[in-house]
């Protein structure tokens, strides 16, 4: 049981690092690409956090949140 706690405590900082590096690459992108990537990153972080709090599958929550966030970012950039 302790190995699971150690693994979970390493997932969040690793996810934050990966998302931060991904967002740092937004400099050469157009507005639609930036909004889509940012929405996906924010959605993935939010989905992972919510499923971690509720005891669900963290990777599933991150994947669903990322897809919803990317879609939302794309749609918002097209509406504006």
ZIJO-V356930 format. One record per residue. N is the residue number from 1. RES is the residue in one small letter. PHI is phi in whole degrees, 0 to 359 (NA if undefined). PSI is psi in radians with two decimals (NA if undefined). BURIAL is 1 if it has 9 or more other ideal C-beta (glycine too) atoms within 8 Angstrom, else 0. Layout:
# ZIJO-V356930
<<N	RES	PHI	PSI	BURIAL> <N	RES	PHI	PSI	BURIAL>>
This chain:
# ZIJO-V356930
<<1	x	NA	-0.59	0> <2	x	292	-0.59	0> <3	x	298	-0.63	0> <4	x	295	-0.72	0> <5	x	295	-0.68	0> <6	x	294	-0.76	0> <7	x	297	-0.77	0> <8	x	295	-0.60	1> <9	x	287	-0.32	0> <10	x	268	-0.35	0> <11	x	291	-0.81	1> <12	x	298	-0.89	1> <13	x	298	-0.62	0> <14	x	294	-0.71	0> <15	x	296	-0.73	1> <16	x	297	-0.73	1> <17	x	297	-0.81	0> <18	x	296	-0.76	0> <19	x	294	-0.66	1> <20	x	296	-0.74	0> <21	x	294	-0.65	0> <22	x	295	-0.73	1> <23	x	290	-0.46	1> <24	x	292	-0.36	0> <25	x	274	0.18	0> <26	x	279	-0.07	1> <27	x	298	-0.69	0> <28	x	264	0.26	0> <29	x	261	2.72	1> <30	x	281	3.08	0> <31	x	296	-0.71	0> <32	x	297	-0.78	1> <33	x	295	-0.72	1> <34	x	296	-0.79	1> <35	x	294	-0.68	1> <36	x	294	-0.81	1> <37	x	294	-0.78	1> <38	x	296	-0.75	1> <39	x	299	-0.72	1> <40	x	295	-0.72	1> <41	x	293	-0.77	1> <42	x	294	-0.73	1> <43	x	296	-0.71	1> <44	x	296	-0.76	1> <45	x	296	-0.77	1> <46	x	296	-0.76	1> <47	x	297	-0.71	1> <48	x	294	-0.72	1> <49	x	295	-0.76	1> <50	x	295	-0.78	1> <51	x	289	-0.49	1> <52	x	293	-0.68	1> <53	x	289	-0.57	0> <54	x	268	-0.08	0> <55	x	85	0.32	0> <56	x	270	-2.95	1> <57	x	283	1.95	0> <58	x	296	-0.75	1> <59	x	294	-0.66	0> <60	x	294	-0.76	1> <61	x	297	-0.70	1> <62	x	293	-0.71	1> <63	x	294	-0.80	1> <64	x	293	-0.79	1> <65	x	298	-0.69	1> <66	x	295	-0.73	1> <67	x	295	-0.78	1> <68	x	295	-0.75	1> <69	x	296	-0.74	1> <70	x	295	-0.75	1> <71	x	298	-0.75	1> <72	x	295	-0.76	1> <73	x	299	-0.71	1> <74	x	295	-0.83	1> <75	x	297	-0.74	0> <76	x	298	-0.71	1> <77	x	292	-0.52	1> <78	x	283	-0.56	0> <79	x	288	-0.63	0> <80	x	282	NA	0>>
